[in-house]
Every structure is written in structure tokens, then in C-alpha cells.
Amino acid sequence: MNISRRTMLAGSAAVLAGPLLASLPALRRAAGVPVRQGRVRQVPVVRVAAQAVAQTAATVSISIQNHTGSDAVYAFVTGQAIDNGNALMLLEADGQTPYYPASPASTGSPLAVDCAIPLSAPGGAPVTISVPHLAGARLWFSIGSPLTFLLNPGPALVEPSVTNPSDPNIGLQWDFAEFTYNDAELFANITFVDFVSIPVALTLTDTSGNQQTAAGLPAGGLDTVCARLTEQAAADGNPWTDLIVTSGGQYLRALSPAQGVAVNPSFLSGYFDGYVSQVWAKYAASTLTVDTQASYGTVTGQVSGGVLTFSGVGSFAQPATADIFSCNSGPLRPAGLSAEMLAILPRLAAAFNRSTLLIDADQPDGENPAGYYTNPVTNHYARIVHATTLDGRGYSFPYDDVAPTGGADQSGSVSSGSPAQLAVTVGGVH
């Protein structure tokens, strides 16, 4: 697994454009492997070959139920049309018609058609939309007003941003779920990698009637997360409350630490330094075992000369706090790493975020979720998110799907090679 964020920056706004995607995710998409925001879901080569034989329907049904308490809730669908050369696609407001934007003449151009899908009022019937094969797709929601999407030449989609103060959506309550629907399967997940806001729940039903769920946050979950961040700030004296964004006297969202650093590069600077030093001291005197859960098998590393070295594979320098939160900078940046190092990196990054490297030298197979986030120095945002979701699941950092082989899922994903319908519920924020 490795990070491949499909969100690029144009000016200070996020941009989605097929040609800008990193080469490795492009190869995985070509092989039929789902891609999610922030990372590529690892699928063994053998499984890819087997999946290539499968054939899903040309479209999949997604039903969306409004339980927000608001009569003004809108959905949007964006992604890359796999059956149309990976062209940028949005779904029009009827929830049925694909819209392929032309490249505009200038940056910040509006969409040519209405793509805001209005949901029924609370208690009304679900709105059902039809989605073709899409890669790197998102199902977006906003309360009160539709989101504003803009186009740059390419075409490249300017997505809403929670860190750009001039973004037209900065004061809106909005959120999203992620999915990829290809010839092999439908893969979808809830995500808190960037922020917490609107409760979103998924139920995937296959053609045999079997169901998978990702329960997401309860109604009022954002209020709970913000209250717990406030409690953590009082407990350890660190500015966890800086992650809380308010509007009109109410909580608007809670940023992840990675986004907190994006807003303020000094946020929690040095927070993990002491913990990382303890980890380096431990593995200078003993070895760290990492199961790559891939063809490379199990590898052993030890600190020597100030770096954690996996003999014959590569080395990691000590990561800074921002590196740990983002999983995508400094020694944890995947760019330029070998395939085997890319198999080690997510397991190491997950162990840092969960603060388990001092209690478990067998990563991730020796892990027990009960031991996650128990060190006083940890990713408390992730801890709080998992403690708040109804089933304890949901991506709270980019590698939150790392688990022992056969272990409990932490990521909040659902998938099927024979999907019949994905039911999505949008819940009450407060």
C-alpha cells in the first residue's frame, strides 16, 4: 500500500485531474484495483488476475437517505470514467446523466450544467442514482446550499477545500464518502482522513442479498468529537482544540492533525519527538519485525547509524510529527521507494499513529486494537474518531486499513464483486 493523493493544489485550491495522478495508482487502476483518497488499496497480483475475469454491470444503483434534519441537502458525484478513457465525470442533477466537462479557457470556470442532486426531505423516500464505472470517485454531501465546483484547463476539477480560507465552500457543512466501481467490484469507504463533519453510513447489498455495513458516526457525532478533543487538550496541554472549526456558534468540522498542520505548520511541532527517540532506542538494542503481507514476506529491521535499516531493502530516518500525521512526507514519503519499501511503509506509519511500536515488535501481526492509542503520546484525533463511530471503524489517517492478517477492520470499507445496491445514509450533525 502507498499514498497517492489525487488531490492536487492549483493556487490554494484542490484540483482533481486524471493526467495528474501518480504513475503507480494509474497502473493499479489499469489492473482493476480500487483507489481511495490518500492511498491505494493493496491487492495481491494473483487476485488482480482473478478479478480480471469478473464483469460487473455497466452501472450500479446508489440510494441516498436524508436523516440530517434539514430539507436542503445536496449530493454530488465526481470521478474518472473508466469506460470513457478515465475522463473527468460528474453526475448531473437528475442522478442519471453523466457530464463530461470540456476543458475551459481559464482557471476557476463554473460547471456548464447543474450537478447538485437534491435529496428528499427527512423522512422522505431515498433518492436513487445510477453510477457508471468510476475510479477515484467521491460521493459528496452538503447541507444548506449546494457545493461549488470549478474547472481549470485540462479539464481539472477544483474540489472543495477545508484549509483554503478563500474557498467558496469554506463556511458550508459538507462531507464525502469514497468509492471505486470497476469491472471487478464496487469498493467504498467512509473517511475521516481530512476532517469530521456529517455522519455518513454505508450498506452494500450484493446480488445474493448479503450485506456489509460501515456504520459511521452517530447523530451528533461531530459534537462528541469536538468535546473529546477539548478534553484531550485539557488533559495534556496540547492544542487539540485548534482542530475545531466553528460557524455561527456551532461546530462546523474537526480537522485531522494532517490538515491542522496544513493550516498551521507549527501545529503540534515536536509532539512525537520523544516517542520516536524511545522507539529508536528500543530498536537499536533489539529488532523490529514487519510482515509486508505481500510476496516479500516478513522482514527484520534494526536501528544503526541513526536510521532504521531493513537489511537489503532500505532505511527510514526518524520521522517528524508532521510526517507521522500525513504519512506522506519526510522518511514516510512513498515517492522513489522500492516496491518492498512501499510494503513496509504503511505498516510502520500505522504503528506510529497508533503508538504501538514500544509494545509490539511484530508489526502488524502482533497488534491488538485494544492496544492502539494507549500511549499518552499518540494520534488522539484518530483515537477519538474510532471511539465515536458506531462500530469503531473509519479511516482516520491514510493507512488506517493496516491490520494483522485476518484481524479486525479499522477502515470502514465495504466491497463486493457482485454489488446490487449501495445504500448511503446522511445523518444529523448536531
Beta strands, then each sheet from edge to edge (+ up, - down):
strand 1: 8-10
strand 2: 13-16
strand 3: 35-36
strand 4: 39-40
strand 5: 59-66
strand 6: 73-81
strand 7: 87-91
strand 8: 98-99
strand 9: 109-110
strand 10: 117-118
strand 11: 127-132
strand 12: 134-143
strand 13: 150-152
strand 14: 156-159
strand 15: 173-181
strand 16: 186-190
strand 17: 195-196
strand 18: 200-206
strand 19: 211-214
strand 20: 244-247
strand 21: 250-255
strand 22: 288-291
strand 23: 298-304
strand 24: 307-310
strand 25: 314-316
strand 26: 362-363
strand 27: 413-416
strand 28: 419-426
sheet 1: 1+ 2- 14+ 13- 9+
sheet 2: 3+ 4-
sheet 3: 11+ 5- 28- 18+ 19-
sheet 4: 8+ 7- 6+ 10-
sheet 5: 8+ 7- 6+ 12- 15+ 16- 27+
sheet 6: 17+ 21- 20+
sheet 7: 25+ 24- 23+ 22- 26-
end
